[in-house]
Amino acid sequence: MRILVAVATRHGATREIAENIATAATSALTDAGVWSEVEVRDASLVTSTDGFDAVVVGSAVYMGHWLDPATKFAEAFEVELRRVPVWVFSSGPVGDRDHPTDEPAGAADMVMRLGARGHRLFGGKIDRHALRLPERAMVAALRVKDGDYRDWPSIRAWGREIGMSLAKAEVAGSAS
């Protein structure tokens, strides 16, 4: 089973989420006795989804919106993505919240258009030293503190859920 995790990130924190999802999904598939190969790629560099049995699409969220590379990926491959199991995640809400709740604009529409099996919203990471001047100004205006707001156990659990779902489908498909 080949899985693509296509991700759009600005400073690398969302890619780290994608890599953890990929590792957890692979582990779940391996535990179920299903061979798998999971590739994490920058959404802007994906030229084809051919040969992948499932896809996870993720993006950092800035000002309530996905990054253009993730949105363009979803638009470019919409027809192909509707033919395989798809999951969607967003990363970016930051602050003193334990559980982010601000859905990115268009997330629900994207889930419907792609026929995705779900969307997860994960907290992001703020490191002012990695930000450009306009981003630092925005973070200061919003009074957001530096910190890593990513919930790693939840991220890995979601990746395992994806792997287990795919493993069940694979085992059911091979039994028929």
C-alpha positions as CSV (number, residue, x, y, z in Angstrom):
1,M,0.0,0.0,0.0
2,R,1.4,3.4,-1.1
3,I,0.4,6.5,0.8
4,L,1.1,10.1,-0.2
5,V,1.2,12.8,2.5
6,A,1.2,16.1,0.6
7,V,2.0,19.1,2.8
8,A,2.3,22.8,2.6
9,T,4.4,24.5,5.3
10,R,6.1,27.8,5.6
11,H,8.6,27.2,8.4
12,G,8.7,23.4,8.7
13,A,6.4,22.8,11.7
14,T,3.5,21.4,9.6
15,R,5.9,19.1,7.8
16,E,7.0,17.7,11.1
17,I,3.3,17.0,11.8
18,A,3.0,15.3,8.3
19,E,6.1,13.1,9.1
20,N,4.6,12.0,12.4
21,I,1.4,11.1,10.7
22,A,3.3,9.1,8.1
23,T,5.3,7.3,10.7
24,A,2.2,6.4,12.8
25,A,0.2,5.2,9.8
26,T,3.1,3.1,8.7
27,S,3.4,1.6,12.1
28,A,-0.3,0.7,12.2
29,L,-0.1,-0.9,8.8
30,T,3.0,-2.9,9.7
31,D,1.3,-4.0,13.0
32,A,-1.6,-5.3,10.8
33,G,0.7,-7.2,8.5
34,V,0.2,-4.8,5.6
35,W,3.2,-3.7,3.5
36,S,3.3,0.0,3.1
37,E,5.3,2.8,1.7
38,V,4.5,6.3,2.9
39,E,6.0,9.4,1.2
40,V,5.9,12.9,2.6
41,R,6.2,15.5,-0.2
42,D,5.8,19.2,-0.5
43,A,2.4,19.8,-2.1
44,S,3.9,22.2,-4.6
45,L,6.3,19.5,-5.9
46,V,3.7,16.7,-6.5
47,T,3.2,16.2,-10.2
48,S,1.1,13.0,-10.0
49,T,-0.9,11.0,-7.5
50,D,-0.8,7.9,-9.8
51,G,0.3,4.8,-7.9
52,F,-0.9,6.0,-4.5
53,D,-3.6,4.0,-2.7
54,A,-4.4,6.8,-0.2
55,V,-3.6,10.5,0.3
56,V,-3.3,12.8,3.3
57,V,-3.3,16.5,2.5
58,G,-2.2,19.0,5.1
59,S,-1.4,22.7,5.3
60,A,-0.2,25.4,7.7
61,V,-2.9,27.9,8.3
62,Y,-2.1,31.6,8.1
63,M,-4.8,34.3,8.8
64,G,-7.4,31.5,8.7
65,H,-6.5,30.1,5.3
66,W,-4.5,27.2,3.9
67,L,-1.3,28.0,2.1
68,D,-1.6,28.3,-1.7
69,P,0.4,25.1,-2.5
70,A,-2.0,22.9,-0.6
71,T,-5.1,24.6,-2.0
72,K,-3.6,24.3,-5.6
73,F,-2.7,20.6,-5.0
74,A,-6.3,19.8,-3.9
75,E,-7.7,21.7,-6.9
76,A,-5.3,20.2,-9.4
77,F,-5.9,16.6,-8.3
78,E,-9.5,16.7,-7.1
79,V,-10.7,14.1,-9.6
80,E,-7.9,11.7,-8.8
81,L,-8.3,12.2,-5.0
82,R,-11.9,11.4,-5.1
83,R,-10.9,7.8,-6.3
84,V,-8.8,7.0,-3.2
85,P,-9.2,7.4,0.6
86,V,-8.3,10.9,1.5
87,W,-7.7,12.6,4.9
88,V,-7.1,16.3,5.5
89,F,-5.4,18.2,8.3
90,S,-4.6,21.8,9.2
91,S,-2.0,23.3,11.5
92,G,-1.7,26.7,12.8
93,P,-3.9,27.9,15.6
94,V,-1.6,28.9,18.4
95,G,-2.0,30.4,21.8
96,D,-3.0,29.3,25.2
97,R,-5.6,26.9,23.9
98,D,-5.4,23.2,24.6
99,H,-7.7,22.3,21.8
100,P,-7.8,24.5,18.7
101,T,-11.3,25.2,17.4
102,D,-10.9,27.8,14.6
103,E,-11.5,25.9,11.4
104,P,-9.7,27.3,8.4
105,A,-11.8,29.1,5.8
106,G,-12.9,26.5,3.2
107,A,-11.9,23.4,5.2
108,A,-15.4,22.0,5.2
109,D,-15.8,22.7,1.5
110,M,-12.5,21.0,0.7
111,V,-13.5,17.9,2.7
112,M,-16.7,17.6,0.7
113,R,-15.0,18.3,-2.7
114,L,-12.3,15.7,-2.1
115,G,-14.7,13.2,-0.5
116,A,-12.3,13.2,2.5
117,R,-12.8,10.8,5.4
118,G,-12.1,13.6,7.8
119,H,-10.4,16.8,8.8
120,R,-8.2,17.4,11.8
121,L,-7.1,20.7,13.2
122,F,-3.8,20.6,15.1
123,G,-2.1,23.4,17.0
124,G,0.9,25.0,15.5
125,K,4.3,26.4,16.6
126,I,5.5,29.9,17.0
127,D,9.2,30.8,17.0
128,R,9.6,34.5,16.4
129,H,13.2,34.0,15.4
130,A,12.1,32.0,12.3
131,L,9.4,34.5,11.3
132,R,9.7,37.3,8.7
133,L,9.1,40.8,9.8
134,P,5.4,41.0,8.8
135,E,4.7,37.7,10.5
136,R,6.4,38.9,13.7
137,A,4.3,42.0,13.6
138,M,1.1,40.0,13.3
139,V,2.1,37.7,16.1
140,A,2.9,40.7,18.3
141,A,-0.4,42.4,17.5
142,L,-2.3,39.2,18.4
143,R,-0.2,38.8,21.6
144,V,0.6,35.2,20.7
145,K,3.4,33.8,22.8
146,D,6.2,31.7,21.4
147,G,5.7,28.0,21.9
148,D,5.0,24.6,20.4
149,Y,1.2,24.1,20.6
150,R,1.3,20.8,18.6
151,D,-0.3,17.9,20.5
152,W,2.0,15.1,19.5
153,P,0.0,12.2,21.1
154,S,-3.1,13.3,19.2
155,I,-1.2,13.7,16.0
156,R,0.3,10.2,16.2
157,A,-3.0,8.7,17.3
158,W,-4.7,10.2,14.2
159,G,-1.9,8.8,12.0
160,R,-2.5,5.4,13.6
161,E,-6.3,5.7,13.0
162,I,-5.5,6.3,9.3
163,G,-3.2,3.3,9.1
164,M,-5.7,1.1,10.9
165,S,-8.5,2.2,8.6
166,L,-6.4,1.4,5.6
167,A,-5.3,-1.9,7.0
168,K,-8.9,-3.0,7.6
169,A,-9.8,-2.1,4.1
170,E,-6.8,-4.0,2.7
171,V,-7.5,-7.1,4.7
172,A,-11.2,-7.0,3.8
173,G,-10.3,-6.5,0.1
174,S,-7.9,-9.4,0.1
175,A,-10.4,-11.7,1.7
176,S,-12.9,-11.3,-1.1
